[in-house]
């Protein structure tokens, strides 16, 4: 049986937990805690360990999804989760310029440590007042081997297209 470990990462409030929940065939394992301070204006809870989901693609292929926390203080978790990973999905909140700026840090962090296939997802594409994908790509100025796609992590079919994209990159 083929088992693929895919990391789902990105800045705080970019939609990682929602994305993992949309894809997983099992009830996801979550490690969320209440948010304090300024971040509490954005959302009530945040991942402090990891989110875990599993997808059975066929009788021969299983996908394990590992969602990382988005705050810098959890960088040690990002580092640890690289081990054994086959691909990386970096989510950003397309409606939030700060999320786009922070995504550059995530791309730099992972590309400095691994050559695994990567897809950057302009998430929350279902919202109004979103940044154009071309603008985001130009700002991030990432290696051409990194894929860029639009999605809404709330929509299972949209999230599934992202999953298909990263699996194709892993298998190439």
N, C-alpha and C positions, 0 to 999 in steps of 0.2 A: 504494500500500500504506500502511495505517495502522500507525504504530509508536508504541507508548506506553512511556514510561520511568516505572517505578514504583520509588520508594525504599522499602527495607525497613530500618527503623531501630529503635532502642530501647536500653535499658541493657545493660551487660555481662551475658552469659550468659542473655539473654532468649530465645534460640533463632533468631536471624536467619539464621545459616548453615544450620541444619537446615531452616528454612522455605524458603530459596532452593533448597536441594538437593531438597526434596520436589516443588517445582513445575517445575524446569527440565527442558526437553527435551534439553538438551545437558549434557555434563560441565561442572560449574560451574568458574569461575575463582575461586580462593581465595588470599588473602594472609594465611595464618595463621602465627603465631610462638608459641613456647613462652611460657607464663605464668610469672611469677616472683612471689615474695612471698606475701602473704595470698591473692591471687586464685588461686594454684595449688591451694589447698584446694578450690576450686569446680570448676575445669576445667583441662585441661593445655595447651590452645592457644586463641588468640584472634585475631580478625581485626584486622589492622593497616593495611589499605588498603581493600579492598572485596571483596565477593563479587559475582560476575556470573553470571546465568543468563538463558536465553532460552526463550520459549514461543511456539509457532506456534498461534494460536487458530484461524485459518482461512487460506485462501490469500491473504486480504487484510489480516489483522491479526497483528502480531507484538508481543509484550510483552517488554520488557527489564527485568530485575530487578537492582537495584543495592543490595546489602546494605552498610550502613555499619558501621564499628567502634563499639563502645558506650562506650568510655572518653572522659572529658572532654578528654583531651589531643589527641583527634582531631577536635575541634570544627571546625577549618579544613576538614576533609574534608566534614563535614556541610554546611557553607556552600557549598562548591564543587559538591556533588552536586545542589543544588537546581536549578541551571541546566538547563533543558530537561526537567525532570521534570513529569509530568502528575498524579501521585497519590502519596500517602504512606501506608505501613502502619507503625504504631508498635507493636512487640511489647513485652509485658511478661511477666515470669515470675510467673504467678498464684500460685505456691507460695512466693514470696519477697517479704515486705513491703518490703524495701529497693528491690527492682525497681519496685514500684508507686510508691514515693516518688520515685524517680529519673525515672520516666516523665513526671511533671509538668514536669520541666525540658525534656524532649524536646518535649512539646506546646507549651510556651511558646516554645522556641527557634524551631520551625518556624512557628507561627502569627504570630510577630512579623516573619517574613521573607517569608511567602508565603500566598496564599489558596487554594492547591491543595487538592483534596479529601483528606480524611484519615480513616483507620479505625484505631482503637485495638484491638489484639487481646490479650485475656486468654489468653495462650499457656500451654502445658503443662497444659491442662485435663484431660488424661488422668491426672494425678498425684493422689495422695491429699493430704488436708489443704490444699486450695486455698481461696483467698479468694473469697467470693461476688462475682459480677459487679456486683450492685447496690452493694456496699460500695466496690468499686474506682471505679465511676462517681461515687459521691457524693464520695469523697476527691479525685478528679481535677477534679471540678466544671468540666468542659470545655464549650465552646460546644456547644449542641444540634445543630449541623450536623455534628459529628464523630460518626462511627459507632462503636459498641462491639459487639464480637463475641467469642465464645468459640471457641477452636480448640486443636488440637494440631498443631504444625508437623511432627511426625513422620508424621502421617497425610496422605497426598496429597489425599484427598477433602476433609478438613477445611481444609487450606491452599487448596485450589481454591475453596471457598466464600468464603474471605476475598478471594481474587483477583477473583471475580465481584462481590463487594460493592464493591470499590474501582473496578472498571471501570464499573459502573453509575453510581457517583458521578461519575466522570470524564466520562462521556457525557451526564449530565444538564445 
